[in-house]
Amino acid sequence: MKRTNKTLLFKSFKYFSITALLMFIAPFIIWQAFKNQDHPFYLPVLIIGIITAILAIVMGFYSLKIILKSIFGDK
């Protein structure tokens, strides 16, 4: 019977905390960009917000992959 790799599991929790942080920051940055459309930094702030949102999605899948690897092991 295999056991759960606890170091890998704690690593995935660290990545999930970063994911949760990005999931709250990204919509706020995008909202601030749309709120200030007449500002000269509108487009760079919007691009940063979209990149942050994409990064949150990627980090979510990556941390889920690490959790599954820690529970079920490598194939």
N, CA, C and O atoms as a GROMACS GRO file, in nm:
protein
  300
    1MET      N    1   0.084  -0.118   0.000
    1MET     CA    2   0.000   0.000   0.000
    1MET      C    3   0.089   0.125   0.000
    1MET      O    4   0.179   0.138   0.083
    2LYS      N    5   0.062   0.214  -0.092
    2LYS     CA    6   0.140   0.336  -0.102
    2LYS      C    7   0.094   0.438   0.001
    2LYS      O    8  -0.022   0.439   0.042
    3ARG      N    9   0.186   0.521   0.042
    3ARG     CA   10   0.155   0.627   0.136
    3ARG      C   11   0.165   0.761   0.064
    3ARG      O   12   0.229   0.773  -0.040
    4THR      N   13   0.101   0.859   0.120
    4THR     CA   14   0.103   0.992   0.062
    4THR      C   15   0.238   1.059   0.086
    4THR      O   16   0.291   1.054   0.197
    5ASN      N   17   0.293   1.118  -0.017
    5ASN     CA   18   0.418   1.192  -0.006
    5ASN      C   19   0.387   1.327   0.058
    5ASN      O   20   0.335   1.417  -0.008
    6LYS      N   21   0.420   1.342   0.186
    6LYS     CA   22   0.380   1.462   0.261
    6LYS      C   23   0.456   1.586   0.217
    6LYS      O   24   0.399   1.695   0.217
    7THR      N   25   0.582   1.572   0.179
    7THR     CA   26   0.656   1.691   0.134
    7THR      C   27   0.599   1.744   0.004
    7THR      O   28   0.590   1.865  -0.015
    8LEU      N   29   0.560   1.655  -0.084
    8LEU     CA   30   0.498   1.697  -0.210
    8LEU      C   31   0.359   1.756  -0.185
    8LEU      O   32   0.318   1.849  -0.254
    9LEU      N   33   0.288   1.703  -0.087
    9LEU     CA   34   0.156   1.755  -0.053
    9LEU      C   35   0.165   1.896   0.004
    9LEU      O   36   0.083   1.982  -0.031
   10PHE      N   37   0.262   1.921   0.091
   10PHE     CA   38   0.279   2.056   0.146
   10PHE      C   39   0.325   2.154   0.039
   10PHE      O   40   0.290   2.272   0.042
   11LYS      N   41   0.404   2.105  -0.057
   11LYS     CA   42   0.445   2.189  -0.169
   11LYS      C   43   0.323   2.230  -0.252
   11LYS      O   44   0.313   2.344  -0.298
   12SER      N   45   0.230   2.137  -0.271
   12SER     CA   46   0.109   2.169  -0.346
   12SER      C   47   0.021   2.268  -0.271
   12SER      O   48  -0.044   2.352  -0.334
   13PHE      N   49   0.018   2.260  -0.138
   13PHE     CA   50  -0.059   2.357  -0.060
   13PHE      C   51   0.002   2.497  -0.072
   13PHE      O   52  -0.070   2.596  -0.072
   14LYS      N   53   0.134   2.503  -0.081
   14LYS     CA   54   0.200   2.632  -0.101
   14LYS      C   55   0.160   2.691  -0.236
   14LYS      O   56   0.131   2.810  -0.246
   15TYR      N   57   0.157   2.606  -0.339
   15TYR     CA   58   0.116   2.654  -0.471
   15TYR      C   59  -0.032   2.692  -0.472
   15TYR      O   60  -0.070   2.787  -0.541
   16PHE      N   61  -0.116   2.620  -0.398
   16PHE     CA   62  -0.257   2.657  -0.390
   16PHE      C   63  -0.277   2.791  -0.321
   16PHE      O   64  -0.366   2.866  -0.358
   17SER      N   65  -0.195   2.821  -0.221
   17SER     CA   66  -0.207   2.951  -0.156
   17SER      C   67  -0.168   3.064  -0.251
   17SER      O   68  -0.230   3.170  -0.250
   18ILE      N   69  -0.066   3.040  -0.333
   18ILE     CA   70  -0.029   3.139  -0.434
   18ILE      C   71  -0.140   3.154  -0.537
   18ILE      O   72  -0.169   3.264  -0.584
   19THR      N   73  -0.203   3.041  -0.573
   19THR     CA   74  -0.314   3.044  -0.668
   19THR      C   75  -0.431   3.124  -0.612
   19THR      O   76  -0.490   3.205  -0.684
   20ALA      N   77  -0.464   3.102  -0.485
   20ALA     CA   78  -0.575   3.177  -0.424
   20ALA      C   79  -0.545   3.325  -0.420
   20ALA      O   80  -0.634   3.407  -0.443
   21LEU      N   81  -0.422   3.360  -0.391
   21LEU     CA   82  -0.383   3.501  -0.390
   21LEU      C   83  -0.398   3.562  -0.529
   21LEU      O   84  -0.450   3.673  -0.544
   22LEU      N   85  -0.352   3.490  -0.631
   22LEU     CA   86  -0.364   3.541  -0.768
   22LEU      C   87  -0.510   3.549  -0.813
   22LEU      O   88  -0.546   3.637  -0.891
   23MET      N   89  -0.593   3.456  -0.763
   23MET     CA   90  -0.735   3.458  -0.802
   23MET      C   91  -0.807   3.580  -0.745
   23MET      O   92  -0.908   3.622  -0.802
   24PHE      N   93  -0.759   3.637  -0.636
   24PHE     CA   94  -0.819   3.759  -0.584
   24PHE      C   95  -0.755   3.884  -0.642
   24PHE      O   96  -0.822   3.987  -0.657
   25ILE      N   97  -0.627   3.878  -0.674
   25ILE     CA   98  -0.557   3.996  -0.725
   25ILE      C   99  -0.592   4.025  -0.871
   25ILE      O  100  -0.610   4.140  -0.909
   26ALA      N  101  -0.603   3.920  -0.954
   26ALA     CA  102  -0.625   3.939  -1.098
   26ALA      C  103  -0.754   4.014  -1.130
   26ALA      O  104  -0.750   4.110  -1.207
   27PRO      N  105  -0.870   3.975  -1.074
   27PRO     CA  106  -0.991   4.052  -1.106
   27PRO      C  107  -0.984   4.196  -1.056
   27PRO      O  108  -1.041   4.287  -1.117
   28PHE      N  109  -0.915   4.218  -0.944
   28PHE     CA  110  -0.901   4.354  -0.893
   28PHE      C  111  -0.819   4.440  -0.988
   28PHE      O  112  -0.853   4.555  -1.013
   29ILE      N  113  -0.711   4.384  -1.042
   29ILE     CA  114  -0.628   4.460  -1.137
   29ILE      C  115  -0.706   4.489  -1.264
   29ILE      O  116  -0.698   4.600  -1.318
   30ILE      N  117  -0.779   4.391  -1.313
   30ILE     CA  118  -0.859   4.412  -1.435
   30ILE      C  119  -0.969   4.514  -1.410
   30ILE      O  120  -0.998   4.597  -1.497
   31TRP      N  121  -1.031   4.508  -1.294
   31TRP     CA  122  -1.135   4.605  -1.260
   31TRP      C  123  -1.078   4.746  -1.253
   31TRP      O  124  -1.141   4.841  -1.300
   32GLN      N  125  -0.959   4.760  -1.194
   32GLN     CA  126  -0.895   4.892  -1.186
   32GLN      C  127  -0.860   4.944  -1.326
   32GLN      O  128  -0.869   5.064  -1.352
   33ALA      N  129  -0.821   4.855  -1.414
   33ALA     CA  130  -0.789   4.898  -1.550
   33ALA      C  131  -0.914   4.949  -1.621
   33ALA      O  132  -0.910   5.053  -1.687
   34PHE      N  133  -1.025   4.876  -1.609
   34PHE     CA  134  -1.148   4.920  -1.677
   34PHE      C  135  -1.208   5.043  -1.610
   34PHE      O  136  -1.279   5.120  -1.676
   35LYS      N  137  -1.181   5.062  -1.484
   35LYS     CA  138  -1.232   5.181  -1.415
   35LYS      C  139  -1.160   5.308  -1.462
   35LYS      O  140  -1.219   5.416  -1.461
   36ASN      N  141  -1.034   5.295  -1.501
   36ASN     CA  142  -0.954   5.410  -1.543
   36ASN      C  143  -0.916   5.400  -1.690
   36ASN      O  144  -0.798   5.398  -1.724
   37GLN      N  145  -1.015   5.393  -1.777
   37GLN     CA  146  -0.987   5.375  -1.919
   37GLN      C  147  -0.924   5.497  -1.985
   37GLN      O  148  -0.859   5.483  -2.088
   38ASP      N  149  -0.942   5.613  -1.929
   38ASP     CA  150  -0.884   5.733  -1.989
   38ASP      C  151  -0.741   5.760  -1.941
   38ASP      O  152  -0.678   5.857  -1.985
   39HIS      N  153  -0.689   5.677  -1.852
   39HIS     CA  154  -0.554   5.693  -1.800
   39HIS      C  155  -0.452   5.639  -1.901
   39HIS      O  156  -0.482   5.543  -1.972
   40PRO      N  157  -0.332   5.699  -1.908
   40PRO     CA  158  -0.234   5.651  -2.006
   40PRO      C  159  -0.182   5.509  -1.978
   40PRO      O  160  -0.134   5.443  -2.070
   41PHE      N  161  -0.192   5.462  -1.855
   41PHE     CA  162  -0.145   5.328  -1.822
   41PHE      C  163  -0.257   5.224  -1.827
   41PHE      O  164  -0.244   5.117  -1.768
   42TYR      N  165  -0.366   5.255  -1.896
   42TYR     CA  166  -0.480   5.163  -1.904
   42TYR      C  167  -0.440   5.030  -1.967
   42TYR      O  168  -0.468   4.924  -1.911
   43LEU      N  169  -0.377   5.035  -2.081
   43LEU     CA  170  -0.342   4.912  -2.152
   43LEU      C  171  -0.236   4.829  -2.078
   43LEU      O  172  -0.253   4.707  -2.070
   44PRO      N  173  -0.128   4.888  -2.025
   44PRO     CA  174  -0.033   4.804  -1.950
   44PRO      C  175  -0.094   4.739  -1.825
   44PRO      O  176  -0.063   4.624  -1.793
   45VAL      N  177  -0.180   4.811  -1.756
   45VAL     CA  178  -0.244   4.754  -1.637
   45VAL      C  179  -0.340   4.643  -1.676
   45VAL      O  180  -0.350   4.541  -1.607
   46LEU      N  181  -0.411   4.660  -1.786
   46LEU     CA  182  -0.502   4.556  -1.834
   46LEU      C  183  -0.424   4.431  -1.875
   46LEU      O  184  -0.466   4.319  -1.846
   47ILE      N  185  -0.312   4.450  -1.942
   47ILE     CA  186  -0.230   4.336  -1.982
   47ILE      C  187  -0.175   4.263  -1.860
   47ILE      O  188  -0.173   4.140  -1.857
   48ILE      N  189  -0.130   4.336  -1.760
   48ILE     CA  190  -0.082   4.274  -1.637
   48ILE      C  191  -0.193   4.196  -1.569
   48ILE      O  192  -0.170   4.087  -1.517
   49GLY      N  193  -0.314   4.251  -1.568
   49GLY     CA  194  -0.427   4.181  -1.507
   49GLY      C  195  -0.462   4.053  -1.581
   49GLY      O  196  -0.492   3.951  -1.518
   50ILE      N  197  -0.459   4.056  -1.713
   50ILE     CA  198  -0.491   3.937  -1.791
   50ILE      C  199  -0.382   3.831  -1.773
   50ILE      O  200  -0.413   3.712  -1.763
   51ILE      N  201  -0.257   3.873  -1.771
   51ILE     CA  202  -0.148   3.778  -1.747
   51ILE      C  203  -0.159   3.717  -1.608
   51ILE      O  204  -0.134   3.598  -1.591
   52THR      N  205  -0.197   3.796  -1.510
   52THR     CA  206  -0.215   3.746  -1.374
   52THR      C  207  -0.330   3.646  -1.368
   52THR      O  208  -0.320   3.545  -1.298
   53ALA      N  209  -0.437   3.671  -1.441
   53ALA     CA  210  -0.550   3.577  -1.443
   53ALA      C  211  -0.511   3.445  -1.510
   53ALA      O  212  -0.548   3.338  -1.462
   54ILE      N  213  -0.437   3.453  -1.619
   54ILE     CA  214  -0.391   3.331  -1.686
   54ILE      C  215  -0.295   3.255  -1.596
   54ILE      O  216  -0.300   3.132  -1.590
   55LEU      N  217  -0.209   3.327  -1.526
   55LEU     CA  218  -0.115   3.264  -1.434
   55LEU      C  219  -0.188   3.195  -1.319
   55LEU      O  220  -0.144   3.090  -1.272
   56ALA      N  221  -0.298   3.253  -1.273
   56ALA     CA  222  -0.377   3.190  -1.166
   56ALA      C  223  -0.437   3.058  -1.214
   56ALA      O  224  -0.439   2.960  -1.139
   57ILE      N  225  -0.484   3.055  -1.336
   57ILE     CA  226  -0.542   2.931  -1.390
   57ILE      C  227  -0.434   2.825  -1.407
   57ILE      O  228  -0.455   2.708  -1.372
   58VAL      N  229  -0.320   2.864  -1.461
   58VAL     CA  230  -0.210   2.769  -1.481
   58VAL      C  231  -0.160   2.716  -1.347
   58VAL      O  232  -0.136   2.596  -1.332
   59MET      N  233  -0.144   2.804  -1.249
   59MET     CA  234  -0.098   2.760  -1.116
   59MET      C  235  -0.200   2.668  -1.051
   59MET      O  236  -0.162   2.577  -0.978
   60GLY      N  237  -0.329   2.690  -1.075
   60GLY     CA  238  -0.431   2.602  -1.020
   60GLY      C  239  -0.419   2.461  -1.075
   60GLY      O  240  -0.426   2.364  -1.000
   61PHE      N  241  -0.400   2.450  -1.206
   61PHE     CA  242  -0.384   2.317  -1.265
   61PHE      C  243  -0.253   2.252  -1.221
   61PHE      O  244  -0.249   2.131  -1.197
   62TYR      N  245  -0.147   2.332  -1.209
   62TYR     CA  246  -0.018   2.277  -1.168
   62TYR      C  247  -0.024   2.226  -1.023
   62TYR      O  248   0.028   2.118  -0.994
   63SER      N  249  -0.087   2.302  -0.935
   63SER     CA  250  -0.095   2.257  -0.796
   63SER      C  251  -0.186   2.135  -0.782
   63SER      O  252  -0.161   2.048  -0.699
   64LEU      N  253  -0.290   2.127  -0.863
   64LEU     CA  254  -0.374   2.009  -0.863
   64LEU      C  255  -0.297   1.887  -0.913
   64LEU      O  256  -0.315   1.776  -0.862
   65LYS      N  257  -0.212   1.907  -1.012
   65LYS     CA  258  -0.129   1.799  -1.064
   65LYS      C  259  -0.032   1.750  -0.956
   65LYS      O  260  -0.010   1.629  -0.944
   66ILE      N  261   0.024   1.842  -0.878
   66ILE     CA  262   0.117   1.802  -0.772
   66ILE      C  263   0.043   1.728  -0.661
   66ILE      O  264   0.097   1.632  -0.605
   67ILE      N  265  -0.079   1.770  -0.629
   67ILE     CA  266  -0.158   1.698  -0.528
   67ILE      C  267  -0.186   1.556  -0.573
   67ILE      O  268  -0.169   1.462  -0.496
   68LEU      N  269  -0.227   1.539  -0.698
   68LEU     CA  270  -0.254   1.405  -0.748
   68LEU      C  271  -0.128   1.319  -0.750
   68LEU      O  272  -0.134   1.199  -0.724
   69LYS      N  273  -0.014   1.382  -0.782
   69LYS     CA  274   0.112   1.308  -0.782
   69LYS      C  275   0.150   1.267  -0.641
   69LYS      O  276   0.205   1.158  -0.620
   70SER      N  277   0.123   1.353  -0.543
   70SER     CA  278   0.159   1.318  -0.405
   70SER      C  279   0.069   1.209  -0.349
   70SER      O  280   0.114   1.129  -0.266
   71ILE      N  281  -0.055   1.204  -0.391
   71ILE     CA  282  -0.147   1.101  -0.340
   71ILE      C  283  -0.131   0.970  -0.412
   71ILE      O  284  -0.121   0.865  -0.348
   72PHE      N  285  -0.128   0.972  -0.545
   72PHE     CA  286  -0.127   0.849  -0.623
   72PHE      C  287   0.011   0.807  -0.670
   72PHE      O  288   0.029   0.693  -0.712
   73GLY      N  289   0.110   0.895  -0.663
   73GLY     CA  290   0.245   0.863  -0.706
   73GLY      C  291   0.262   0.880  -0.856
   73GLY      O  292   0.168   0.911  -0.928
   74ASP      N  293   0.386   0.859  -0.902
   74ASP     CA  294   0.416   0.869  -1.044
   74ASP      C  295   0.373   0.744  -1.118
   74ASP      O  296   0.365   0.635  -1.062
   75LYS      N  297   0.346   0.762  -1.247
   75LYS     CA  298   0.312   0.646  -1.329
   75LYS      C  299   0.428   0.610  -1.416
   75LYS      O  300   0.420   0.514  -1.493
   0.00000   0.00000   0.00000
